[in-house]
């Protein structure tokens, strides 16, 4: 008789715990790829994860039927639409650089061009518990319509510049911390680009970005850190008319 490794045994226990959880309605299609429609769609696939423990703000007494994975599943559930919005339609932003001489504080805002909710296009695969880092991991898969494919391909033309940025947010903020780290990464990317592109410090920059296929985030020094690439389109640069 072969002796199963601890990792295999843990993953088997995880799957046995996941099946009865009511919160997993959105993950019920983990292994379903809608094969009957697959030829008509392109599949957007990207990884997601969330810590299972060691997040003080998220710890709470388990209720009957819950497991140690419940909170991680809920956080992944909430994080997925945010990532899809950046990956499919993109985010629009407004950036005002700080200017001490003019008494202007830095300002940055970002929002989805088109909000996305979890729907029948979304499924999840390869769910597993990784003991290294104590986190729940999976791959999100989203079936793109022809219009979605066209929008993404348009960003890859020469009219859209590639930019890169890094951001961070407190680990204690949970899933919202991951989102904020991504927003800060976008601000860092836009700010770095503006410094090389604009000769004089602008009053305001507005534009849109598309997140690339593999959003990367990790934990370092007690913070979530995002390391992201974007396709950028600057729609407006407002200059100061006078000092």
BELUR-V73886 format. One record per pair of residues at least 24 apart in sequence whose C-alpha atoms are under 10 Angstrom apart, sorted by the first residue. I is the first residue (numbers start at 1). J is the second residue. Records with the same first field share a line. If there is no record, write none. Layout:
I = J / J
//
This chain:
6 = 131
7 = 128 / 129 / 130 / 131
8 = 128 / 129
10 = 128 / 129 / 130 / 131
11 = 127 / 128 / 129 / 130 / 131
12 = 128 / 129
13 = 129
14 = 67 / 68 / 69 / 127 / 128 / 129 / 136
15 = 127 / 128 / 129
17 = 65 / 66 / 67 / 68 / 69 / 70
18 = 66 / 67 / 69 / 70 / 73 / 127
20 = 65 / 66
21 = 65 / 66 / 67 / 69 / 70 / 73
22 = 65 / 66 / 70
23 = 66 / 70 / 71 / 73 / 74 / 77
24 = 70 / 73 / 74 / 77
26 = 73 / 74 / 77 / 118 / 119 / 120 / 122 / 123 / 124
27 = 73 / 77 / 122 / 123 / 124 / 125 / 127 / 140
28 = 123 / 124
29 = 120 / 122 / 123 / 124 / 125
30 = 122 / 123 / 124 / 125 / 126 / 127 / 138 / 139 / 140 / 141
31 = 123 / 124 / 125 / 126 / 127
32 = 122 / 123 / 124 / 125 / 141
33 = 121 / 122 / 123 / 124 / 125 / 141 / 142 / 143
34 = 120 / 121 / 123 / 143
37 = 143
38 = 143
40 = 143 / 144 / 145 / 146
41 = 121 / 142 / 143 / 144 / 145 / 146 / 148 / 149
42 = 141 / 142 / 143 / 144 / 145 / 146 / 148 / 149
43 = 121 / 122 / 140 / 141 / 142 / 143 / 144 / 145 / 149
44 = 84 / 87 / 88 / 122 / 140 / 141 / 142 / 143 / 144 / 149 / 213 / 214
45 = 122 / 123 / 124 / 125 / 139 / 140 / 141 / 142 / 143 / 213 / 214
46 = 80 / 83 / 84 / 87 / 124 / 138 / 139 / 140 / 141 / 142 / 212 / 213 / 214 / 215 / 216
47 = 80 / 124 / 125 / 126 / 137 / 138 / 139 / 140 / 141 / 213 / 214 / 215 / 216 / 217
48 = 76 / 77 / 79 / 80 / 83 / 124 / 127 / 136 / 137 / 138 / 139 / 140 / 214 / 215 / 216 / 217
49 = 73 / 75 / 76 / 79 / 127 / 128 / 129 / 130 / 135 / 136 / 137 / 138 / 139 / 175 / 217 / 218
50 = 74 / 75 / 76 / 79 / 129 / 133 / 134 / 135 / 136 / 137 / 138 / 174 / 175 / 178 / 218
51 = 75 / 76 / 129 / 130 / 133 / 134 / 135 / 136 / 137 / 171 / 174 / 175 / 219
52 = 129 / 130 / 131 / 133 / 134 / 135 / 136 / 137
53 = 133 / 134 / 135 / 136
54 = 133 / 134 / 135 / 171 / 172
55 = 171 / 172 / 173 / 174 / 222
56 = 171 / 172 / 173 / 174
57 = 171 / 172 / 173 / 174
58 = 172 / 173 / 174 / 175
69 = 129 / 135 / 136
71 = 174
72 = 135 / 136 / 137 / 174 / 175
73 = 136 / 137 / 138
74 = 175
75 = 174 / 175 / 176 / 178
76 = 136 / 137 / 138 / 140 / 175
77 = 118 / 175
78 = 117 / 118 / 175 / 176
79 = 175 / 176 / 178 / 179
80 = 116 / 117 / 118 / 122 / 140 / 141
81 = 115 / 116 / 117 / 118 / 119 / 122
82 = 111 / 112 / 115 / 116 / 117 / 179 / 182
83 = 112 / 116 / 140 / 179 / 182 / 211 / 213 / 214 / 215
84 = 112 / 115 / 116 / 117 / 118 / 122 / 140 / 141 / 142 / 211 / 213
85 = 111 / 112 / 113 / 114 / 115 / 116 / 117 / 210 / 211
86 = 111 / 112 / 113 / 114 / 115 / 116 / 182 / 208 / 209 / 210 / 211 / 212 / 213 / 215 / 230
87 = 148 / 152 / 209 / 210 / 211 / 212 / 213 / 214 / 215 / 230
88 = 113 / 114 / 116 / 142 / 144 / 147 / 148 / 149 / 150 / 151 / 152 / 210 / 211 / 212 / 213
89 = 113 / 114 / 115 / 116 / 148 / 149 / 151 / 152 / 155 / 208 / 209 / 210 / 211
90 = 114 / 115 / 151 / 152 / 155 / 208 / 209 / 210 / 211 / 212 / 230 / 231 / 232
91 = 115 / 183 / 186 / 207 / 208 / 209 / 210 / 211 / 232
92 = 206 / 207 / 208 / 209 / 210 / 232 / 233 / 234 / 235
93 = 183 / 186 / 187 / 190 / 205 / 206 / 207 / 208 / 209 / 234
94 = 187 / 190 / 204 / 205 / 206 / 207 / 208 / 236 / 237
95 = 187 / 190 / 191 / 194 / 202 / 203 / 204 / 205 / 206 / 207 / 237
96 = 191 / 201 / 202 / 203 / 204 / 205 / 206 / 238
97 = 191 / 194 / 195 / 201 / 202 / 203 / 204 / 205
98 = 201 / 202 / 203
99 = 201 / 202 / 203
101 = 243
102 = 243
104 = 203
106 = 204
107 = 187 / 204
108 = 183 / 184 / 186 / 187 / 190 / 191 / 204 / 205 / 206
109 = 183 / 184 / 186 / 187 / 206
110 = 183 / 184 / 186 / 187 / 206 / 207 / 208 / 209
111 = 183 / 208
112 = 208 / 209
113 = 208 / 209
118 = 142
121 = 145
133 = 218 / 219
151 = 210
152 = 210 / 211 / 212 / 231
155 = 209 / 210 / 211 / 230 / 231 / 232 / 233
156 = 210 / 212 / 231 / 232
157 = 231
158 = 231
159 = 231 / 232 / 233 / 234
160 = 208 / 209 / 210 / 230 / 231 / 232 / 233 / 234
161 = 193 / 209 / 230 / 231 / 232 / 233 / 234
162 = 189 / 193 / 209 / 210 / 212 / 229 / 230 / 231 / 232 / 233
163 = 188 / 189 / 190 / 192 / 193 / 209 / 211 / 228 / 229 / 230 / 231 / 232
164 = 188 / 189 / 190 / 192 / 193 / 227 / 228 / 229 / 230 / 231 / 232
165 = 189 / 190 / 191 / 192 / 193 / 226 / 227 / 228 / 229 / 230
166 = 216 / 217 / 225 / 226 / 227 / 228 / 229
167 = 217 / 223 / 224 / 225 / 226 / 227 / 228
168 = 217 / 218 / 219 / 220 / 222 / 223 / 224 / 225 / 226 / 227
169 = 219 / 222 / 223 / 224 / 225 / 226
170 = 219 / 221 / 222 / 223 / 224 / 225
171 = 219 / 220 / 221 / 222 / 223 / 224 / 225
172 = 222 / 223 / 224
173 = 223 / 224
174 = 223 / 224
175 = 224
177 = 223 / 224 / 225
178 = 217 / 218 / 219 / 223 / 224 / 225 / 226
179 = 217 / 224 / 225 / 226
180 = 224 / 225 / 226
181 = 217 / 218 / 223 / 224 / 225 / 226 / 227 / 228
182 = 211 / 215 / 216 / 217 / 224 / 225 / 226 / 227 / 228
183 = 226 / 228
184 = 225 / 226 / 227 / 228
185 = 225 / 226 / 227 / 228 / 229 / 230
186 = 211 / 226 / 227 / 228 / 229 / 230
188 = 228
189 = 227 / 228 / 229 / 230 / 232
190 = 230 / 232 / 234
193 = 232
194 = 237
198 = 237 / 239
200 = 239 / 240
201 = 238 / 239 / 240
202 = 237 / 238 / 239 / 240 / 241
203 = 237 / 238 / 239 / 240 / 241
204 = 236 / 237 / 238 / 239 / 240
205 = 234 / 235 / 236 / 237 / 238 / 239
206 = 233 / 234 / 235 / 236 / 237 / 238
207 = 232 / 233 / 234 / 235 / 236 / 237
208 = 232 / 233 / 234 / 235
209 = 233 / 234
//
